[in-house]
Amino acid sequence: MVVLILVPKTALYMFESLLIDDVIDCFKYNNFKVPLLFSTAATACSFCVSFSLRPHPPPSTLLLLSFAASPDKEIAAEKVLKEFHATIENAAASSVKGYAAYIDKMCKIGNLSAVSQMLQDLQDRNISIPPNVYIVLLAEASQKNDIDLSCQAFKKLLLSCKSPSAASCLSFAQAFTKANGCIELLRFIEEVSEITCSSTSFVNKIIFALAKSGQKDKALVIFDYLKSRNYSLDLVTYNIVLDILGRTGRVDEMLDVFSTMKEAGFVPNTVSYNTVLDGLRKAGRTDMCIVYFKEMSENGIEPDLLTYTALIESFGRSGNAEESLKCFREMKLKGILPSIYIYQSLINNLNKSGKVELAKELLEEMNSSSTRLAGPEDFKHKRKRRNRLTEGPKVC
């Protein structure tokens, strides 16, 4: 059996974005007889493959075999390119909004190679476009894991505004989800850190975005690399890294970073200690929770709701109900409203330790109409404060 897939010449931009290695891998799965035969002509480029299908090919293979440039999209892309080039040539009638509209249309069509060429054409003519165009392009490029175009769009975005938003940084980070290693990412950070008005704030956003997009190892590589090169880091940088290590259960590394942070002259704040305590809680290291809570108090840093949540949960899990209750009472004496989560944790752990009557008393207290509980606004306030620390001024 022979399959012939024809790709019109006008679809070459789209075809270039197809990874040939992925095509070959999919062909091999179905016992395709490689090599592929490519031929190009003035009006078309085609390739054909002789193969024998397995009885039940996977859906991804069926999708690949049915690949062909949509005629409607090809016609639309041709029209957009024609109008775009006509607008450039007719400089007197040109407008920034017009260029942006053409690029936005091409992004929606999905022809990113054509978009890249359009941007190059504008750059050659020293024509600038608004940041929102780069935001759209960045989102599209990252979805396709197009690292080169994502870097190009993000760099333009950095040059066109003071500080990219957390959403833009997340889009950029997502472009690297399938990348092996961090060479391209490190190269890009080195390049753009010299042109951003606040390189530390920029680095913090990238590390945070990498972690949020599930690339925690890459985030840590970036941190270690920048630290070894004596880049300007700050307390926010260290707090982000502490959180990454704590969430992944790497508490020994977390404590090492905490010590390094203090040696570098940074004074831990409430966020720092809460992050460490929460990481230790998750790892079941109640003994170390006590040590760092004591250090926190000795340094004059007041514990808050998150501090006591970590302590109460940690003591409860270790079977030390008395210490959990002690922390609970201390928290209320300081005027900190307990959350329903703290009540539920205490009740659950008291029941497990056989203190059923105490558990019932707390349940009645929790359900009492006179009991004030910490609400979502209390946590929102803390999240907003933490976001301000990591984001800085948001412009685009």
Secondary structure as the mmCIF struct_conf table of DSSP 4:
data_model
#
loop_
_struct_conf.conf_type_id
_struct_conf.id
_struct_conf.beg_label_comp_id
_struct_conf.beg_label_asym_id
_struct_conf.beg_label_seq_id
_struct_conf.end_label_comp_id
_struct_conf.end_label_asym_id
_struct_conf.end_label_seq_id
STRN STRN1 VAL A 2 PRO A 8
HELX_RH_3T_P HELX_RH_3T_P1 LYS A 9 ALA A 11
HELX_RH_AL_P HELX_RH_AL_P1 LEU A 12 GLU A 16
TURN_TY1_P TURN_TY1_P1 SER A 17 SER A 17
BEND BEND1 LEU A 18 LEU A 18
HELX_RH_AL_P HELX_RH_AL_P2 ILE A 20 TYR A 29
TURN_TY1_P TURN_TY1_P2 ASN A 30 ASN A 31
STRN STRN2 PHE A 32 THR A 40
BEND BEND2 ALA A 42 THR A 43
STRN STRN3 ALA A 44 PHE A 51
BEND BEND3 PRO A 55 HIS A 56
HELX_RH_AL_P HELX_RH_AL_P3 PRO A 59 LEU A 65
TURN_TY1_P TURN_TY1_P3 SER A 66 SER A 66
HELX_RH_AL_P HELX_RH_AL_P4 PRO A 71 GLU A 89
HELX_RH_3T_P HELX_RH_3T_P2 ALA A 91 ALA A 93
HELX_RH_AL_P HELX_RH_AL_P5 VAL A 96 ILE A 109
TURN_TY1_P TURN_TY1_P4 GLY A 110 GLY A 110
HELX_RH_AL_P HELX_RH_AL_P6 LEU A 112 ASP A 124
TURN_TY1_P TURN_TY1_P5 ARG A 125 ASN A 126
HELX_RH_AL_P HELX_RH_AL_P7 PRO A 131 GLN A 143
TURN_TY1_P TURN_TY1_P6 LYS A 144 ASN A 145
HELX_RH_AL_P HELX_RH_AL_P8 ILE A 147 SER A 160
BEND BEND4 CYS A 161 LYS A 162
HELX_RH_AL_P HELX_RH_AL_P9 ALA A 166 GLN A 174
TURN_TY1_P TURN_TY1_P7 ALA A 175 LYS A 178
BEND BEND5 ASN A 180 CYS A 182
HELX_RH_AL_P HELX_RH_AL_P10 ILE A 183 SER A 193
TURN_TY1_P TURN_TY1_P8 GLU A 194 ILE A 195
BEND BEND6 THR A 196 CYS A 197
HELX_RH_AL_P HELX_RH_AL_P11 SER A 199 LYS A 212
TURN_TY1_P TURN_TY1_P9 SER A 213 GLY A 214
HELX_RH_AL_P HELX_RH_AL_P12 LYS A 216 SER A 228
TURN_TY1_P TURN_TY1_P10 ARG A 229 ASN A 230
HELX_RH_AL_P HELX_RH_AL_P13 LEU A 235 ARG A 247
TURN_TY1_P TURN_TY1_P11 THR A 248 GLY A 249
HELX_RH_AL_P HELX_RH_AL_P14 VAL A 251 GLU A 263
TURN_TY1_P TURN_TY1_P12 ALA A 264 GLY A 265
HELX_LH_PP_P HELX_LH_PP_P1 PHE A 266 PRO A 268
HELX_RH_AL_P HELX_RH_AL_P15 THR A 270 LYS A 282
TURN_TY1_P TURN_TY1_P13 ALA A 283 GLY A 284
HELX_RH_AL_P HELX_RH_AL_P16 THR A 286 GLU A 298
TURN_TY1_P TURN_TY1_P14 ASN A 299 GLY A 300
HELX_LH_PP_P HELX_LH_PP_P2 ILE A 301 PRO A 303
HELX_RH_AL_P HELX_RH_AL_P17 LEU A 305 ARG A 317
TURN_TY1_P TURN_TY1_P15 SER A 318 GLY A 319
HELX_RH_AL_P HELX_RH_AL_P18 ALA A 321 LEU A 333
TURN_TY1_P TURN_TY1_P16 LYS A 334 GLY A 335
HELX_LH_PP_P HELX_LH_PP_P3 ILE A 336 SER A 339
HELX_RH_AL_P HELX_RH_AL_P19 ILE A 340 LYS A 352
TURN_TY1_P TURN_TY1_P17 SER A 353 GLY A 354
HELX_RH_AL_P HELX_RH_AL_P20 VAL A 356 ASN A 367
TURN_TY1_P TURN_TY1_P18 SER A 369 SER A 370
HELX_RH_AL_P HELX_RH_AL_P21 PRO A 376 GLU A 391
BEND BEND7 PRO A 393 PRO A 393
#
